[in-house]
Amino acid sequence: MNLFVKNVPLDWSHRDLYMAFHNADLGSIVSARVSIKATYESRGYGFVQYKTSEATAKAIELVSESEFDLLAE
């Protein structure tokens, strides 16, 4: 299951997004990608995919009070 993450800082890389959502209690992240324009500038959102839907749900709980807006897909 993917998380759609809004309000990603415009200067973040894929690695920055990965590190923001990396938590040993959640399990492994399959991928973390910032959406990028053709000009290589961030669009201000990205996607994080965990191995399990349980990890995704837990990430939503942990991050829901932060500066990000999350939507599970």
C-alpha positions in Angstrom: 0.0 0.0 0.0 1.3 3.5 -0.9 1.1 6.6 1.2 0.5 9.8 -0.7 2.5 12.5 1.1 1.7 16.2 0.6 3.6 19.2 1.9 7.0 17.7 1.2 9.7 20.4 1.4 10.7 21.5 -2.1 14.4 20.8 -1.5 13.9 17.2 -0.4 15.3 14.3 -2.3 14.0 10.7 -2.4 16.4 9.9 0.4 15.1 12.7 2.6 11.6 11.4 2.2 12.8 7.9 3.0 14.5 9.1 6.1 11.5 11.0 7.3 9.3 7.9 7.2 11.9 5.3 8.2 11.1 3.8 11.6 12.3 0.5 12.8 9.0 -0.2 14.5 7.1 0.0 11.2 9.0 -2.4 9.1 10.7 -2.0 5.8 10.1 0.7 3.2 9.8 -0.7 -0.3 10.2 2.7 -2.0 10.1 6.5 -1.3 9.8 8.8 -4.2 9.4 12.6 -4.5 7.4 13.6 -7.5 9.6 15.7 -9.8 8.8 18.1 -12.7 10.6 17.8 -16.0 12.8 20.6 -14.8 14.0 18.4 -11.9 12.1 20.5 -9.3 10.0 18.9 -6.7 6.2 19.1 -7.0 5.9 19.2 -3.2 4.5 15.7 -2.8 5.7 12.1 -2.9 4.9 8.5 -2.2 6.1 6.0 0.4 5.4 2.3 0.1 5.8 -0.1 3.1 6.0 -3.9 2.8 2.7 -4.4 4.7 -0.6 -2.5 5.0 -0.2 -2.7 8.8 3.0 -0.7 8.6 1.3 1.8 6.4 -1.6 2.2 8.9 0.9 2.6 11.7 2.8 5.3 9.7 -0.4 7.2 9.3 -1.0 7.1 13.0 2.6 8.2 13.8 2.8 11.0 11.2 -0.8 12.3 11.3 0.2 15.0 13.8 3.2 16.3 11.8 3.4 18.8 9.0 2.6 16.2 6.3 -0.8 15.4 4.9 -1.2 11.6 4.2 -3.5 9.6 2.1 -3.3 5.8 1.8 -3.9 4.5 -1.7 
